Amino acid sequence: MPRVTQQPTNSSRTSSNPLIAAAALNAHPNVLKRNQACHQCRRRKLEFDAKRPCSTCRRSHAHARSHAPPGVVMPQEPECTFDDVAEVSTSLSEGPKNRYERLENRINELEMLLRQKENDSGRSHSPSISHLAEPTSHPSRFGRPNGSDAASSTSHLSHSPPQHSVVVPSLTSENGINSFGSDVMWPNWPTSLPNPELMRHLVDVFFTFHPHAGRLFHMPSFMNSLSLPPTHPKFPSLPVLHAICAIGSLYTAAVTSPPLPNYDEVSPDEIFLERYRIKEQRPDSFAEQHAKLARESAERLNTLGEDLFQVLQANIILTWFYWSHGRWVDVFLSSAHSMRLSVPLGLNMCPPFHSITKSERPPSILPPARTVIEDETRRNSFWLAYASERQHGCGNGWALSLDNQDVSQLLPVRGDQFIQGTLVQPVDRQWAQSRDLLLVHPEGQTDSFMLYIKGSILVAHVKAFNLRFRSKHFAGDPTVASLYNDGPQSPDEPVDPRGSAAFIELDHIVSSFRASFPSHLRNPINDNIVDNHLYTTCLMPHVATVVLHDPHAEVRQSGCISALKILTAARAILDLIYSVWSTSYDITLLDSFCSFCWFVAGRVLVRFLQAALDAKSLDQISTLRAEIDFVHSAISKVGQRIPLAHRFAKMLEDLIAKHCGSAPRIPIQITFPRPLEPHVLHTLFKESAHPDSHISLHESLHEPGSFLSLA
């Protein structure tokens, strides 16, 4: 094994008295000296068992190899380097004064550790981290088994096999004891944080399971900063750590999460869930406590103007936490705050596209980035804040917090370039304002995360078109004027935008988006491995199609192109659900936006099911009902971990009951991929007895309490 030679120092010398030296060495025969541990274990403060290479490094290396990204070649042997320990020499002398000082310092250290241990024992201890639940199972969260109805309705489909237990390598030692048990706890460790052992565990599961963690932070840099003393200026800011504690609760049984609301007492579409929370009269869970602490500490730093970039990162994590728990008010305000905060931080733009206005204020109140990694971390953080707000904005008709025209930023670099800190010149990259941004993807600079950001931009364009069409048409904007009818119209008269140049161009971009991907990025699932970012991206154009065409779809008219487009998009989403369902991938780890996309497909299918019931088309009724049940079962599966998905599943149930009543469930086996049948519209709705009776995804947009009607 590689060794680093080191000259003996005064700290490594023993007493000149052989008896004292022997006593010092034999006082604790099972405790190794500090410089006998390998460099890796000393840096990460892990146990060391004197093997070379040590067991901890072997486990970490085995885990890294088994979870290595495709194409990454891992070394055969772990990296485990250590110092050459000087032999005990009785010829070296040490004065009694120095020896007494060392003993007194050691006594002080032991007394400090003892006091800290007594303080820890007085607190309520968390469940043992060495017995972690599987990431797919949270039986105590919901208090009920999986819906048997949903499972039985899709029993003919291949379900995901049970997932293996996930073990974070730095948390489990060879003998099953927590490797942090012998850590030295910093005497000034923040009292509001969990103990270092639990804190490190939550950070580990955050980086292991959350799809965006490795883009919001440069993981090696963050882990190094976490090993520093809390008083060190590079130690992570408190809001960030509290936010990680909150969202990390989704992926471990070591801490508590809030229980699900009782949707028999509150509508699943209720915006203000805090009204229900007050009536529960229960203490906050671990996750809720740290979400509050993160928000309070972030607001404090915000007003002081300290750690503002880390405040932004904390707000982004809180947005993910609120979004995954379906807390509409919090996610709306938190995502908006992240976008507005990014403006004075100068993250929405990049030179030379700054304002030409002369101002006393600089374009950014942040100091210039010192390294490539710091610069790209800032850029990634902005785009993640942007993506969160744009995706969440699909569920409402409200204006966004930052106009697309005010975003003049470079797109992110590839993931491997980000980790390595590779400088990529602007001339080789794409800008947010590039006209061909959504259909041109340079292969050398494109990965799934960049496509994920582009998909969010696409969704934002569709939302902005719907939001501003009426006002632009009233103002006489030529881009929204119909190419087939130039006559003047009243602002109150219904206008069909499908003939406008802006609609035609946007519809073309939406329909061509996925086909424009580089060939190696067109399939999100390869060899049973799911690319989380790419999978979510593949859903986005289908959701954009529904958002764009649904207001104009007449599902009972066989010649309605918009009706055919939303049905085709819904079934394309259905195919993507089946694709990930048929793998061994844990679908509860998908991006939260996936649940929303699946719900959108379910709503479209419910709309067609109602029309099929009116037309008494039994074949189509059975087919559509089987498709809806499959969508519901997939959302319910994700709802085992993510409360947002559980909420969507309940909303879909209520939608079926409201508009389709007790539609018969005729056993039928559906095949994938779903066929695209243009004649379905004709056979379904030609003989409809109620041509004016239909539901729209927008029908409840202005109803009190409604939040998820598409914009």
MOLIN-V839539 format. One record per helix or strand of 2 or more residues. SS is the DSSP state (@ for helix, = for strand). FROM is the first residue (numbers start at 1). TO is the last residue. If there is no record, write none. Layout:
<<SS:FROM:TO> <SS:FROM:TO>>
//
This chain:
<<=:3:4> <@:10:12> <@:18:26> <@:34:36> <@:39:44> <@:55:66> <=:82:83> <@:96:122> <@:139:142> <@:148:153> <@:169:171> <@:196:209> <@:213:216> <@:219:226> <@:238:251> <@:274:280> <@:286:304> <@:308:324> <@:328:344> <@:372:393> <@:404:406> <@:415:420> <@:426:428> <@:443:445> <@:448:475> <@:478:480> <@:497:499> <@:501:512> <@:514:516> <@:519:521> <=:525:526> <=:529:530> <@:532:552> <@:561:581> <@:587:589> <@:592:615> <@:618:638> <@:643:660> <@:679:685>>
//
